[in-house]
Amino acid sequence: EVQLVESGGGLIQPGGSLRLSCAASGFTVSSNYMSWVRQAPGKGLEWVSVIDSGGRTYYADSVKGQFTMSRDNSKNTVFLQMNSLRAEDTAVYWCAREQGRGVITPYFDYWGQGILVTVSS
Amino acid sequence: QSVLTQPPSASGTPGQRVTVSCSGSSSNIGRNTVNWYQQFPGTAPKLLIYKDNQRPSGVPDRFSGSKSGTSASLAISGLQSEDEADYYCAAWDDSPNVVVFGGGTKLTVL
């Protein structure tokens, strides 16, 4: 059974850093594309970043240079390092397995339960 | 302001057929496939439709997707109370090469 479990969220002051983790089971992250998607309170969905099977990463313009995605193959886990956090980064963050990139519009077939990141003083 | 435009709300009565629209442009829906997600409050989105009209295993055939030009639609037939949720469309946008989402449509079953 495919499962994704996020951790590492919480309340952080503006300018601070957080690292989100997403532990996967039921499949191998290094053989798949993995994305982070976020949703600000009361708002819609926003794609944040992806790491492909080759380890290459891509980011939304809104977080480029601020967030870094990585993975640990031995732990079957992906990470999102978030630096210089701002109030507008407050959101629920999900990791999701991605399919179809480069062929069709990527779709997210499995999602974690989500983790809340609140940036506030 | 979302790149893809959805009506903020839609409604229907049990058994009715309802549609949710998603309007885009030539750089997204006009050239690329569309996906749809269903989201209940406080939970993760669930993939409902991918590649315009394909249903993942387990999604009832009451849900269907279609696309024409720069617009897409999600149709729900035989509406049920448990279909009350938020629905989001998504498409690849060639500029700036990212997945973009609609603002979401809150479906109410009256």
Interface residues (C-beta under 8 A of the other chain):
Chain A: V37 G44 L45 E46 W47 A60 D61 W94 Q99 G100 I104 T105 P106 Y107 F108 D109 W111 G112 Q113 G114
Chain B: S2 N32 T33 V34 N35 Y37 T43 A44 P45 K46 L47 Y50 K51 P56 Y88 A90 A91 W92 P96 V98 V99 V100 F101 G102 G103 G104
